[in-house]
Structures are given as C-alpha cells and as structure tokens.
Amino acid sequence: MQKRTGERIILVARSSWIPYIPGIVAGFLMIISPWFFPFPPAPLFGTALGLALVAWYWVKHRCYAVTVTNQRIIFRRGVFHPNRDELEATLLHSVHVERSFLDRACGSGTVVLQSARSRRDAITVVGRPQALCEAVEGVLVH
C-alpha cells in the first residue's frame, strides 16, 4: 500500500472466522474420515481433500483486510486475483454495525459504509466490528 503524504494507518481489520465455519468443519470431518470409513481409497482421498479445504479457507481468511487511514478506507481481498478498492474519507456519509444474535455471541458483525458513490458501498464481516466502526467514525469527524 502506497502511503500518501500526511497519511497514517489507524486500524487494520481482518474478516471473522464465522462465515468460514461450515467449510472448516467439513474439512476437519474429511480429515478424520479415515477412522470412520477405513476402506482403501477413503483415507487418502478424504484426508487430502479435508486438508485442502481447511487450507483454502485459511488462505481466504488471511487474504481479506480493511485498512482505515486518516484519509481513506482500503479494502483488499482475493487469493489468486487480488482486488483493492479505496473509499476516500471525504465521500463517506455514515457507518453502522449490523449484528445478529450469533454475531454478538461470537464477537463479529457486518460494518456497513454508506458513501456518495452508492447507498451501501461496502459490507465487511469482521471480528471486532465496533473497533472498525469507531475508527471509520473518527475519520468521518476529521
């Protein structure tokens, strides 16, 4: 990320594990499948597929980040074709957090940013959504 003159990083947030739980559970079930289905092709195939699935979700989780600076908000996502979107702080109108019961229990949520470009510019599922919301609100004030 190229920093602009006078720009400082306020917060870097990553996605929550919550959306990836079904895939990770499926991967772990495939890894332990040899103990339940001991016939010859299942152990090798199930374990390899399970490890690949868990690795994919881990990489997918690590390849998503939201960076809040005092001048802009930067969204980075993608594994093989990384994308980077930027939202200037001057275009931002409001920010709020949407959380379900499960989100509250797990400490995650969806941060909705509304900007001049569109009504709902970016939706991000993050761990510590309130910290991200407060950081973006701090950029709005200045």
VORO-198331 format. One record per residue: residue number from 0; residue in one letter; x, y, z of N, C-alpha, C in turn. Coordinates in steps of 0.001 Angstrom, whole numbers, plus 524288, in hexadecimal, padded with zeros to 5 digits. Example, Ala and Ser with C-alpha at 12.3 -4.5 7.8 and 13.67 -1.06 7.14 Angstrom:
// VORO-198331
<0; 'A'; <83386; 7E9C6; 81E78>; <8300C; 7EE6C; 81E78>; <83390; 7F31C; 81E78>> <1; 'S'; <83232; 7F736; 81BA8>; <83566; 7FBDC; 81BE4>; <83264; 8001E; 81EBE>> 
//
This chain:
// VORO-198331
<0; 'M'; <80347; 7FB6F; 80000>; <80000; 80000; 80000>; <80377; 804D4; 80000>> <1; 'Q'; <80297; 8083C; 7FC48>; <8056E; 80D29; 7FBF9>; <802ED; 81116; 7FFA5>> <2; 'K'; <80603; 81304; 80347>; <803F4; 816F8; 806D4>; <80466; 81C59; 80454>> <3; 'R'; <80073; 81F74; 80521>; <80074; 824C5; 80338>; <80320; 82850; 80736>> <4; 'T'; <80441; 82D04; 80595>; <806AA; 830CF; 80918>; <802E7; 8320D; 80D8C>> <5; 'G'; <804CA; 831A0; 8124E>; <8019C; 832CB; 816E5>; <7FDCB; 82E8B; 81866>> <6; 'E'; <7FDEE; 82A1A; 815CA>; <7FA43; 825D8; 816EC>; <7FC7E; 8224A; 81B1A>> <7; 'R'; <7F922; 820B6; 81EC3>; <7FACF; 81CFA; 822BA>; <7F6B0; 818BC; 8235B>> <8; 'I'; <7F876; 81410; 82461>; <7F4F4; 80F95; 82502>; <7F296; 80FB9; 82A7B>> <9; 'I'; <7ED6C; 80F5F; 82AA7>; <7EAA7; 80F75; 82FA1>; <7E96A; 809E6; 83173>> <10; 'L'; <7E79F; 80687; 82DCE>; <7E602; 8013C; 82F41>; <7E64B; 7FDA5; 82A88>> <11; 'V'; <7E7E1; 7F8D0; 82B69>; <7E7A2; 7F4B6; 8276B>; <7E42D; 7F06B; 829AB>> <12; 'A'; <7DFED; 7EF2A; 826ED>; <7DC3C; 7EB2A; 828BB>; <7DC0B; 7E6B2; 824D3>> <13; 'R'; <7DB91; 7E215; 826C9>; <7DB13; 7DD6A; 8237B>; <7D59A; 7DB2F; 82409>> <14; 'S'; <7D443; 7D7C0; 8206D>; <7CF18; 7D550; 820A1>; <7CEBF; 7D1A1; 82548>> <15; 'S'; <7C9FC; 7D0A6; 826E0>; <7C8F1; 7CD12; 82B26>; <7C905; 7C776; 8291F>> <16; 'W'; <7C9BF; 7C3CC; 82CA3>; <7C998; 7BE41; 82B22>; <7C406; 7BC4D; 82A7E>> <17; 'I'; <7C031; 7BF24; 82C63>; <7BACB; 7BD55; 82C83>; <7B8C1; 7BB77; 8272E>> <18; 'P'; <7B97A; 7BE72; 822E8>; <7B75E; 7BC90; 81DE4>; <7BA06; 7B79D; 81BDC>> <19; 'Y'; <7BEAE; 7B679; 81DDC>; <7C1AB; 7B204; 81BE7>; <7C0E6; 7AD0E; 81F1C>> <20; 'I'; <7BDF4; 7AD5C; 82356>; <7BD55; 7A8DF; 826D1>; <7BB34; 7A409; 82407>> <21; 'P'; <7B71D; 7A460; 820C5>; <7B539; 79F98; 81E2C>; <7B96D; 79CEC; 81AD2>> <22; 'G'; <7BC6D; 79FEB; 817E3>; <7C08A; 79D9D; 814AC>; <7C4E7; 79B44; 817E6>> <23; 'I'; <7C650; 79DD4; 81C21>; <7CA78; 79BCC; 81F87>; <7C8B0; 796D4; 8223B>> <24; 'V'; <7C3D3; 796C1; 82413>; <7C1BC; 79202; 82698>; <7C1A2; 78D86; 822A6>> <25; 'A'; <7BFF2; 78EA7; 81DD9>; <7BFE3; 78A97; 819C7>; <7C565; 7889A; 818BF>> <26; 'G'; <7C92E; 78C22; 818A7>; <7CE9B; 78A8D; 817D3>; <7D096; 7870E; 81C2D>> <27; 'F'; <7CF80; 78870; 82118>; <7D136; 78537; 82575>; <7CE6F; 77FF2; 8258A>> <28; 'L'; <7C97C; 77FD9; 823F3>; <7C6BD; 77AD3; 8239E>; <7C942; 77752; 81F7D>> <29; 'M'; <7CAF4; 779A2; 81B33>; <7CD9C; 77683; 81728>; <7D2EC; 77491; 81910>> <30; 'I'; <7D58C; 777C1; 81C31>; <7DAA8; 77629; 81E3D>; <7DA13; 7717C; 821DE>> <31; 'I'; <7D5F7; 7718D; 82527>; <7D553; 76D2C; 828CF>; <7D233; 768AF; 8267B>> <32; 'S'; <7D075; 76931; 82196>; <7CD52; 76512; 81F24>; <7D004; 75FBF; 81ED5>> <33; 'P'; <7D52F; 75F59; 81E6D>; <7D791; 75A18; 81E37>; <7D658; 756B5; 822F0>> <34; 'W'; <7D55D; 7590A; 82772>; <7D41F; 755E8; 82C10>; <7CE90; 753C7; 82BCD>> <35; 'F'; <7CB33; 75635; 828A6>; <7C5C7; 75471; 8283D>; <7C4CC; 7511B; 82362>> <36; 'F'; <7C7D0; 75208; 81F31>; <7C741; 74F21; 81A48>; <7CC91; 74CED; 818BE>> <37; 'P'; <7CE0A; 7488F; 81AF7>; <7D365; 746A7; 81A2D>; <7D46C; 743C5; 8150A>> <38; 'F'; <7D0C9; 743CF; 81148>; <7D1FD; 7410D; 80C66>; <7D61E; 7442A; 80957>> <39; 'P'; <7D940; 74188; 80600>; <7DE17; 743B3; 803D6>; <7DE00; 7492A; 80168>> <40; 'P'; <7DA88; 74AA0; 7FDD0>; <7DB37; 74FCA; 7FB81>; <7D9A0; 7544D; 7FF1D>> <41; 'A'; <7D62E; 7535C; 802D9>; <7D422; 75794; 8061D>; <7D83B; 75A45; 80984>> <42; 'P'; <7DBBB; 75769; 80C1D>; <7DF65; 75A25; 80F91>; <7E2B4; 75E39; 80CC5>> <43; 'L'; <7E4FE; 75CAA; 80875>; <7E86C; 7604C; 805B1>; <7E559; 764C7; 80341>> <44; 'F'; <7E124; 76397; 80091>; <7DE12; 7679E; 7FDEC>; <7DB7A; 76B52; 801D3>> <45; 'G'; <7D902; 76925; 805D7>; <7D653; 76C5F; 809BC>; <7DA07; 76FF5; 80CA6>> <46; 'T'; <7DE8B; 76DE6; 80E36>; <7E25E; 7710E; 81103>; <7E48C; 7755C; 80D86>> <47; 'A'; <7E5F2; 7740A; 808B0>; <7E81B; 777F5; 8051C>; <7E418; 77C31; 803E1>> <48; 'L'; <7DF4F; 77A98; 802D6>; <7DB38; 77E5F; 801A4>; <7DA05; 781CA; 80666>> <49; 'G'; <7D9E8; 77F73; 80AF1>; <7D8E8; 7826C; 80FC1>; <7DD32; 78662; 810DC>> <50; 'L'; <7E21F; 784C6; 81038>; <7E677; 7886F; 81102>; <7E641; 78CE6; 80D0C>> <51; 'A'; <7E4F8; 78BA6; 8082F>; <7E491; 78FB2; 80424>; <7E02D; 79385; 8056A>> <52; 'L'; <7DBC5; 79185; 8074D>; <7D75B; 794E3; 8089C>; <7D89F; 7987B; 80D30>> <53; 'V'; <7DAFA; 7966B; 81140>; <7DC80; 799A3; 815BB>; <7E08F; 79DB6; 81413>> <54; 'A'; <7E459; 79C1C; 810EA>; <7E85E; 79FC8; 80F09>; <7E5EB; 7A419; 80BBF>> <55; 'W'; <7E230; 7A2B9; 8085D>; <7DF98; 7A6A1; 80511>; <7DCC9; 7AAB8; 8085F>> <56; 'Y'; <7D9D9; 7A8FA; 80C4F>; <7D70A; 7ACB8; 80F95>; <7DACC; 7B000; 812D5>> <57; 'W'; <7DF24; 7ADCC; 81484>; <7E306; 7B0D7; 8176D>; <7E568; 7B510; 813F2>> <58; 'V'; <7E6CE; 7B3AB; 80F20>; <7E8FB; 7B77C; 80B70>; <7E4F0; 7BBA7; 80A25>> <59; 'K'; <7E020; 7BA06; 80959>; <7DBF6; 7BDBB; 8081D>; <7DB37; 7C1A0; 80C94>> <60; 'H'; <7DB75; 7BFBD; 81156>; <7DB04; 7C31F; 815EE>; <7DF94; 7C6F3; 8163A>> <61; 'R'; <7E435; 7C519; 81529>; <7E8DF; 7C863; 81590>; <7E943; 7CC59; 8111D>> <62; 'C'; <7E69F; 7CB81; 80CDB>; <7E706; 7CEEC; 80847>; <7E2BC; 7D30C; 80819>> <63; 'Y'; <7E07A; 7D455; 80C79>; <7DC82; 7D865; 80CAA>; <7DDEE; 7DC19; 8111B>> <64; 'A'; <7DE57; 7E117; 80FEC>; <7DFA0; 7E4EA; 813F5>; <7DD34; 7EA2C; 81298>> <65; 'V'; <7DBDA; 7ED00; 8169C>; <7D9F1; 7F258; 8161B>; <7DDC2; 7F5C3; 81921>> <66; 'T'; <7DFFA; 7F9A5; 81685>; <7E398; 7FD44; 81902>; <7E105; 8029F; 8193A>> <67; 'V'; <7E0C8; 804CF; 81DDE>; <7DE98; 80A08; 81E94>; <7E31E; 80DC1; 81F8F>> <68; 'T'; <7E38E; 811C8; 81C50>; <7E76D; 815E2; 81D1E>; <7E484; 81AFA; 81E22>> <69; 'N'; <7E766; 81F0F; 81F30>; <7E4DC; 8240C; 8202F>; <7E2D8; 826A0; 81B2C>> <70; 'Q'; <7E3EA; 82460; 81695>; <7E22D; 8269B; 811A5>; <7DE96; 82313; 80E76>> <71; 'R'; <7DEC3; 81DF5; 80F66>; <7DBC7; 81A58; 80C2B>; <7DB13; 8151D; 80EE4>> <72; 'I'; <7D7A7; 811E0; 80CAD>; <7D6DB; 80C81; 80E76>; <7D843; 808FF; 809E3>> <73; 'I'; <7DB9C; 80528; 80AE1>; <7DD9D; 801BF; 806BD>; <7DBCD; 7FC30; 807CA>> <74; 'F'; <7D967; 7F9C4; 803D4>; <7D793; 7F45A; 8042F>; <7DB12; 7F103; 800BD>> <75; 'R'; <7DD7C; 7ED06; 80302>; <7E09D; 7E95B; 7FFF7>; <7DE4D; 7E3F6; 80097>> <76; 'R'; <7DD55; 7E15F; 7FC1A>; <7DB44; 7DC0F; 7FC48>; <7DCEB; 7D923; 7F760>> <77; 'G'; <7DCFC; 7D40A; 7F7E3>; <7DE46; 7D0C8; 7F365>; <7E2EA; 7CD4E; 7F46F>> <78; 'V'; <7E2B2; 7C8B8; 7F231>; <7E6E3; 7C4EB; 7F2CC>; <7EA47; 7C4DD; 7EDEC>> <79; 'F'; <7E7FF; 7C395; 7E97E>; <7EB03; 7C33E; 7E4B0>; <7EAC5; 7C846; 7E17C>> <80; 'H'; <7E68E; 7CB23; 7E211>; <7E5E6; 7D023; 7DF56>; <7E4B3; 7D451; 7E372>> <81; 'P'; <7E8BA; 7D63F; 7E618>; <7E7AF; 7D9F6; 7EA45>; <7E549; 7DF10; 7E83F>> <82; 'N'; <7E160; 7E0E1; 7EB05>; <7DECA; 7E5CF; 7E9C5>; <7DFAC; 7E9A2; 7EE32>> <83; 'R'; <7E009; 7EE82; 7ECCC>; <7E09C; 7F29B; 7F0B8>; <7DCF3; 7F711; 7EF4E>> <84; 'D'; <7D966; 7F846; 7F2D7>; <7D5C7; 7FC97; 7F229>; <7D6F7; 800A9; 7F647>> <85; 'E'; <7D679; 8058C; 7F4C8>; <7D764; 809CA; 7F86B>; <7D295; 80D40; 7F8AD>> <86; 'L'; <7D188; 80F35; 7FD41>; <7CD38; 812D3; 7FE17>; <7CF71; 81798; 800E1>> <87; 'E'; <7CF27; 81BFE; 7FE50>; <7D124; 820DB; 8009D>; <7CDC8; 82260; 80543>> <88; 'A'; <7D031; 82446; 8095A>; <7CD57; 825D5; 80E0B>; <7C992; 82A4D; 80CEC>> <89; 'T'; <7CACC; 82D8D; 8091C>; <7C75C; 831F7; 807D2>; <7C240; 83026; 80550>> <90; 'L'; <7C227; 82B73; 80309>; <7BD70; 82965; 8008A>; <7B9F0; 8265F; 80454>> <91; 'L'; <7BBDE; 82555; 808FC>; <7B91A; 82218; 80CC2>; <7B4FC; 82546; 80FAB>> <92; 'H'; <7B024; 82340; 80FD6>; <7ABDF; 825F2; 81288>; <7AAED; 823B9; 817F6>> <93; 'S'; <7AA7D; 81E89; 81853>; <7A949; 81C31; 81D67>; <7AB5A; 8169F; 81DAE>> <94; 'V'; <7AB7A; 814B6; 82270>; <7AD41; 80F62; 8236B>; <7AA18; 80D3F; 82802>> <95; 'H'; <7A88D; 80854; 827A6>; <7A5F2; 805C8; 82C02>; <7A713; 7FFF2; 82BF1>> <96; 'V'; <7A5FB; 7FD78; 8305A>; <7A704; 7F7E0; 83102>; <7A1DE; 7F4F4; 8312A>> <97; 'E'; <7A18A; 7F0BB; 82E2E>; <79D0F; 7ED33; 82E5E>; <79EF1; 7E812; 830B6>> <98; 'R'; <79C3D; 7E640; 834CD>; <79DE0; 7E176; 83774>; <7992E; 7DE18; 838B6>> <99; 'S'; <7999B; 7D920; 8375B>; <79597; 7D55D; 838DC>; <796E5; 7D351; 83E55>> <100; 'F'; <79384; 7CFFC; 8405B>; <79488; 7CDAC; 84573>; <79995; 7CA7C; 84560>> <101; 'L'; <79A52; 7C76A; 84135>; <79F1B; 7C44F; 840B8>; <7A3E5; 7C7CC; 84049>> <102; 'D'; <7A36E; 7CC1D; 83D64>; <7A7C9; 7CFC7; 83CF2>; <7A947; 7D1FE; 84243>> <103; 'R'; <7A567; 7D373; 84555>; <7A677; 7D595; 84A8C>; <7A92C; 7D185; 84DFA>> <104; 'A'; <7A756; 7CCB0; 84DB7>; <7A99C; 7C88B; 850EB>; <7AF43; 7C769; 84F65>> <105; 'C'; <7B07E; 7C801; 84A54>; <7B5C0; 7C6B8; 84869>; <7B94E; 7CB7E; 847E7>> <106; 'G'; <7B755; 7D028; 84900>; <7BA89; 7D4D5; 848B8>; <7BBAD; 7D6A5; 84330>> <107; 'S'; <7B818; 7D5B5; 83F9F>; <7B8D9; 7D774; 83A39>; <7B413; 7DA94; 8388F>> <108; 'G'; <7B42B; 7DC88; 833CC>; <7AFC5; 7DF7E; 831D4>; <7B0CC; 7E189; 82C69>> <109; 'T'; <7ACF8; 7E428; 82A3A>; <7AD62; 7E662; 82509>; <7AD83; 7EC51; 82590>> <110; 'V'; <7B19A; 7EEAB; 8237A>; <7B21B; 7F456; 8238B>; <7B046; 7F657; 81E40>> <111; 'V'; <7AC60; 7F9C2; 81E4B>; <7AA23; 7FBD3; 8197C>; <7ABE0; 8017F; 818DD>> <112; 'L'; <7AE5E; 80292; 81474>; <7B027; 807DC; 81344>; <7ACAC; 80A1F; 80F0A>> <113; 'Q'; <7AABB; 80ECC; 80FE1>; <7A789; 81172; 80BF8>; <7AA9C; 81629; 80A0E>> <114; 'S'; <7AB1A; 81675; 804EB>; <7AE55; 81A95; 802AC>; <7AB65; 81D72; 7FE62>> <115; 'A'; <7ADEA; 82155; 7FC2F>; <7ABA6; 8244B; 7F7E2>; <7AB4E; 820FF; 7F2EC>> <116; 'R'; <7AE90; 81CF6; 7F274>; <7AE95; 819AC; 7EDC9>; <7A9D1; 81631; 7ED70>> <117; 'S'; <7A828; 8141C; 7F1D9>; <7A3A4; 81099; 7F1DB>; <7A145; 81079; 7F750>> <118; 'R'; <79CA7; 80E4D; 7F79C>; <799ED; 80E28; 7FC9F>; <79CB2; 80A99; 8008D>> <119; 'R'; <79E4F; 805F7; 7FECD>; <7A137; 80253; 8022C>; <7A634; 800F7; 7FF54>> <120; 'D'; <7AA3C; 803F3; 80049>; <7AF03; 8035B; 7FD55>; <7B1F8; 7FE61; 7FEA0>> <121; 'A'; <7B27C; 7FD22; 80388>; <7B595; 7F88C; 804F7>; <7B34B; 7F5FF; 809C9>> <122; 'I'; <7B31D; 7F0EB; 809A3>; <7B151; 7EDEF; 80E26>; <7B5AF; 7EA26; 80F83>> <123; 'T'; <7B74E; 7EA47; 8144D>; <7BBAC; 7E706; 815EB>; <7BA47; 7E3FC; 81ACF>> <124; 'V'; <7BB08; 7DEFE; 81ABD>; <7BA51; 7DBDF; 81F6B>; <7BF98; 7DBAF; 82225>> <125; 'V'; <7BFCE; 7DDF0; 826C8>; <7C4C3; 7DE6A; 82983>; <7C43D; 7DCB6; 82F2D>> <126; 'G'; <7C8A7; 7DB29; 83161>; <7C901; 7DA7B; 836FB>; <7C9FC; 7DFF2; 83930>> <127; 'R'; <7C814; 7E11E; 83DB5>; <7C86D; 7E651; 84020>; <7C5ED; 7EA85; 83CB3>> <128; 'P'; <7C107; 7E9F3; 83B46>; <7BE9A; 7EDC7; 837CB>; <7BE1B; 7F32E; 83A35>> <129; 'Q'; <7BD76; 7F363; 83F64>; <7BCD9; 7F87A; 841E3>; <7C1DE; 7FBA9; 8417C>> <130; 'A'; <7C669; 7F91C; 841DB>; <7CB5F; 7FBE5; 84153>; <7CBF3; 7FE20; 83BD3>> <131; 'L'; <7CA68; 7FB18; 837E2>; <7CAA0; 7FD00; 8327D>; <7C6D5; 80186; 831BC>> <132; 'C'; <7C22B; 80112; 833DD>; <7BE40; 80531; 8336E>; <7C02E; 80A3C; 835F8>> <133; 'E'; <7C27D; 809D7; 83AA0>; <7C481; 80E72; 83D50>; <7C909; 810F3; 83A60>> <134; 'A'; <7CC6A; 80DB9; 83805>; <7D0BD; 80FD7; 834F8>; <7CEC5; 812CF; 83034>> <135; 'V'; <7CAD5; 810A0; 82D8E>; <7C898; 8134E; 828FB>; <7C5BB; 8183F; 82AA6>> <136; 'E'; <7C2EC; 81817; 82F05>; <7C04F; 81CC8; 830F9>; <7C441; 8210A; 8324E>> <137; 'G'; <7C8D0; 81F7D; 83447>; <7CCF4; 82341; 8356A>; <7CED8; 825ED; 83077>> <138; 'V'; <7CEF9; 82310; 82C21>; <7D078; 82556; 82719>; <7CC2A; 82902; 8252F>> <139; 'L'; <7C73B; 827A1; 82626>; <7C2D7; 82AEC; 82495>; <7C2FA; 83047; 82742>> <140; 'V'; <7C47B; 83051; 82C3A>; <7C483; 8351E; 82F47>; <7C8A2; 838F2; 82D3C>> <141; 'H'; <7CD07; 836DA; 82BA2>; <7D159; 83A4C; 82A0F>; <7D0C9; 83BF9; 8248E>> 
//
